Amino acid sequence: MMRILILNGPNLNLLGKREPDIYGNSNFQDFYEELTAVYDDVASFSYLQSNVEGELIDILQESQEEYTAIILNAGGYTHTSVAIADCIAAISVSVIEVHISQPAAREEFRHKSIIAGKCLGSISGFGLDSYRLAVEAIIQTMD
């Protein structure tokens, strides 16, 4: 049975409060509960969030044996962390990059994802629904 980890990076603990014009008014925990209730074909979901780059790397490394796939919103580390990109390349579990906003439509420094080339795929710009689309992609490609 499929096991999926959703891993959020820096500042995503502030969803619902942080820049609602970009990220919306929903907090992630409420969305997560709704999301996980929909998929009977997924044995389990787990959710973790960290603002610390090294903790995200530790979680990615430790999770490779336990999960079918990881949905990762690396937040600002998407554009800066060679270490997270190297970690994704080194682990055996597939990672899908997600973003709530559309980075290509934002500030220029957000246009390049350092991690995208190491991920199975990238989904962005669909609000919190980006996570649902990532779950659908996992089910389609790994079933």
C-alpha beads as a LAMMPS data file, in Angstrom:
LAMMPS data file: protein, C-alpha beads

143 atoms
142 bonds

1 atom types
1 bond types

-500.0 500.0 xlo xhi
-500.0 500.0 ylo yhi
-500.0 500.0 zlo zhi

Masses

1 110.0

Atoms # bond

1 1 1 0.000 0.000 0.000
2 1 1 1.083 3.499 -0.778
3 1 1 2.541 5.750 1.936
4 1 1 3.015 9.467 1.251
5 1 1 4.927 12.069 3.257
6 1 1 4.062 15.722 2.802
7 1 1 7.035 17.831 3.865
8 1 1 6.791 21.607 4.068
9 1 1 9.694 23.976 4.469
10 1 1 10.161 27.429 5.933
11 1 1 7.253 29.711 6.731
12 1 1 4.617 27.249 5.561
13 1 1 3.571 26.900 9.195
14 1 1 2.150 30.418 8.737
15 1 1 -0.380 29.473 6.051
16 1 1 -3.676 31.217 6.639
17 1 1 -1.865 34.175 8.199
18 1 1 1.025 34.813 5.807
19 1 1 0.356 36.931 2.712
20 1 1 -3.198 35.678 2.123
21 1 1 -3.271 37.402 -1.285
22 1 1 -0.589 34.915 -2.409
23 1 1 -1.144 31.869 -0.179
24 1 1 -4.844 32.068 0.681
25 1 1 -6.675 32.067 4.007
26 1 1 -6.612 28.348 4.804
27 1 1 -4.233 26.843 7.293
28 1 1 -2.408 23.709 6.207
29 1 1 -3.673 21.416 8.967
30 1 1 -7.324 21.905 7.931
31 1 1 -6.424 21.291 4.286
32 1 1 -4.336 18.227 5.211
33 1 1 -7.254 16.647 7.075
34 1 1 -9.547 17.193 4.075
35 1 1 -6.929 15.866 1.636
36 1 1 -6.146 12.693 3.529
37 1 1 -9.837 11.826 3.954
38 1 1 -10.286 11.528 0.167
39 1 1 -7.771 8.839 -0.800
40 1 1 -8.703 5.289 0.158
41 1 1 -5.944 3.876 -2.058
42 1 1 -3.241 5.567 0.034
43 1 1 -2.465 3.507 3.134
44 1 1 -1.216 6.485 5.073
45 1 1 -0.206 10.096 4.886
46 1 1 2.239 11.849 7.175
47 1 1 2.870 15.548 7.457
48 1 1 5.951 17.354 8.750
49 1 1 7.110 20.962 8.568
50 1 1 10.417 22.598 9.446
51 1 1 11.934 26.016 9.066
52 1 1 15.437 24.520 9.296
53 1 1 17.312 23.330 6.194
54 1 1 19.274 20.617 8.011
55 1 1 16.112 19.211 9.583
56 1 1 14.470 18.974 6.148
57 1 1 17.517 17.062 4.877
58 1 1 17.445 14.728 7.893
59 1 1 13.738 14.036 7.340
60 1 1 14.281 13.335 3.636
61 1 1 17.136 10.933 4.376
62 1 1 15.279 9.121 7.156
63 1 1 12.051 8.846 5.141
64 1 1 13.355 7.034 2.097
65 1 1 12.744 3.553 3.497
66 1 1 9.307 4.340 4.907
67 1 1 7.452 6.132 2.093
68 1 1 6.368 5.433 -1.466
69 1 1 6.851 9.118 -2.332
70 1 1 7.435 12.522 -0.778
71 1 1 5.593 15.715 -1.672
72 1 1 7.999 18.553 -0.882
73 1 1 7.294 22.250 -0.691
74 1 1 10.770 23.496 0.130
75 1 1 9.594 27.114 0.332
76 1 1 12.447 29.583 -0.104
77 1 1 14.993 26.741 -0.040
78 1 1 13.726 25.815 -3.510
79 1 1 15.808 28.655 -4.915
80 1 1 18.841 28.467 -2.636
81 1 1 19.541 24.983 -1.296
82 1 1 22.093 22.937 -3.172
83 1 1 22.157 20.719 -0.073
84 1 1 18.464 19.808 -0.390
85 1 1 18.894 19.199 -4.141
86 1 1 21.870 16.928 -3.428
87 1 1 19.834 15.061 -0.800
88 1 1 16.927 14.485 -3.196
89 1 1 19.385 13.135 -5.776
90 1 1 20.935 10.806 -3.181
91 1 1 17.796 9.194 -1.752
92 1 1 15.888 6.304 -3.287
93 1 1 12.330 7.622 -2.809
94 1 1 10.686 9.799 -5.476
95 1 1 10.052 13.435 -4.572
96 1 1 7.494 15.728 -6.180
97 1 1 8.115 19.458 -5.797
98 1 1 5.021 21.556 -5.076
99 1 1 4.337 25.237 -4.654
100 1 1 1.126 26.972 -3.698
101 1 1 1.933 30.071 -5.733
102 1 1 3.397 30.196 -9.232
103 1 1 7.090 31.048 -8.669
104 1 1 7.597 32.022 -12.321
105 1 1 5.004 34.789 -11.885
106 1 1 6.719 36.224 -8.815
107 1 1 10.051 37.917 -8.115
108 1 1 12.855 36.991 -10.496
109 1 1 14.897 35.195 -7.822
110 1 1 12.008 32.711 -7.484
111 1 1 12.057 31.776 -11.178
112 1 1 14.783 29.133 -10.797
113 1 1 14.285 25.989 -8.765
114 1 1 17.515 24.308 -7.717
115 1 1 15.616 21.181 -6.651
116 1 1 13.322 20.715 -9.690
117 1 1 15.826 18.750 -11.760
118 1 1 16.233 16.219 -8.945
119 1 1 12.490 15.673 -8.477
120 1 1 10.126 13.322 -10.295
121 1 1 8.069 16.395 -11.250
122 1 1 6.939 19.849 -10.188
123 1 1 3.457 21.268 -9.625
124 1 1 2.848 24.921 -8.851
125 1 1 0.356 27.720 -9.047
126 1 1 -2.821 25.875 -8.053
127 1 1 -2.978 26.983 -4.438
128 1 1 -3.250 24.199 -1.904
129 1 1 -4.705 22.075 -4.696
130 1 1 -1.088 21.658 -5.896
131 1 1 -0.717 19.048 -3.140
132 1 1 -3.803 17.143 -4.337
133 1 1 -2.448 17.170 -7.876
134 1 1 0.826 15.749 -6.549
135 1 1 -1.066 12.937 -4.793
136 1 1 -2.878 12.188 -8.060
137 1 1 0.467 12.092 -9.892
138 1 1 1.881 9.661 -7.324
139 1 1 -1.140 7.390 -7.651
140 1 1 -0.933 7.472 -11.463
141 1 1 2.818 6.871 -11.728
142 1 1 3.521 4.562 -8.794
143 1 1 0.476 2.331 -8.634

Bonds

1 1 1 2
2 1 2 3
3 1 3 4
4 1 4 5
5 1 5 6
6 1 6 7
7 1 7 8
8 1 8 9
9 1 9 10
10 1 10 11
11 1 11 12
12 1 12 13
13 1 13 14
14 1 14 15
15 1 15 16
16 1 16 17
17 1 17 18
18 1 18 19
19 1 19 20
20 1 20 21
21 1 21 22
22 1 22 23
23 1 23 24
24 1 24 25
25 1 25 26
26 1 26 27
27 1 27 28
28 1 28 29
29 1 29 30
30 1 30 31
31 1 31 32
32 1 32 33
33 1 33 34
34 1 34 35
35 1 35 36
36 1 36 37
37 1 37 38
38 1 38 39
39 1 39 40
40 1 40 41
41 1 41 42
42 1 42 43
43 1 43 44
44 1 44 45
45 1 45 46
46 1 46 47
47 1 47 48
48 1 48 49
49 1 49 50
50 1 50 51
51 1 51 52
52 1 52 53
53 1 53 54
54 1 54 55
55 1 55 56
56 1 56 57
57 1 57 58
58 1 58 59
59 1 59 60
60 1 60 61
61 1 61 62
62 1 62 63
63 1 63 64
64 1 64 65
65 1 65 66
66 1 66 67
67 1 67 68
68 1 68 69
69 1 69 70
70 1 70 71
71 1 71 72
72 1 72 73
73 1 73 74
74 1 74 75
75 1 75 76
76 1 76 77
77 1 77 78
78 1 78 79
79 1 79 80
80 1 80 81
81 1 81 82
82 1 82 83
83 1 83 84
84 1 84 85
85 1 85 86
86 1 86 87
87 1 87 88
88 1 88 89
89 1 89 90
90 1 90 91
91 1 91 92
92 1 92 93
93 1 93 94
94 1 94 95
95 1 95 96
96 1 96 97
97 1 97 98
98 1 98 99
99 1 99 100
100 1 100 101
101 1 101 102
102 1 102 103
103 1 103 104
104 1 104 105
105 1 105 106
106 1 106 107
107 1 107 108
108 1 108 109
109 1 109 110
110 1 110 111
111 1 111 112
112 1 112 113
113 1 113 114
114 1 114 115
115 1 115 116
116 1 116 117
117 1 117 118
118 1 118 119
119 1 119 120
120 1 120 121
121 1 121 122
122 1 122 123
123 1 123 124
124 1 124 125
125 1 125 126
126 1 126 127
127 1 127 128
128 1 128 129
129 1 129 130
130 1 130 131
131 1 131 132
132 1 132 133
133 1 133 134
134 1 134 135
135 1 135 136
136 1 136 137
137 1 137 138
138 1 138 139
139 1 139 140
140 1 140 141
141 1 141 142
142 1 142 143
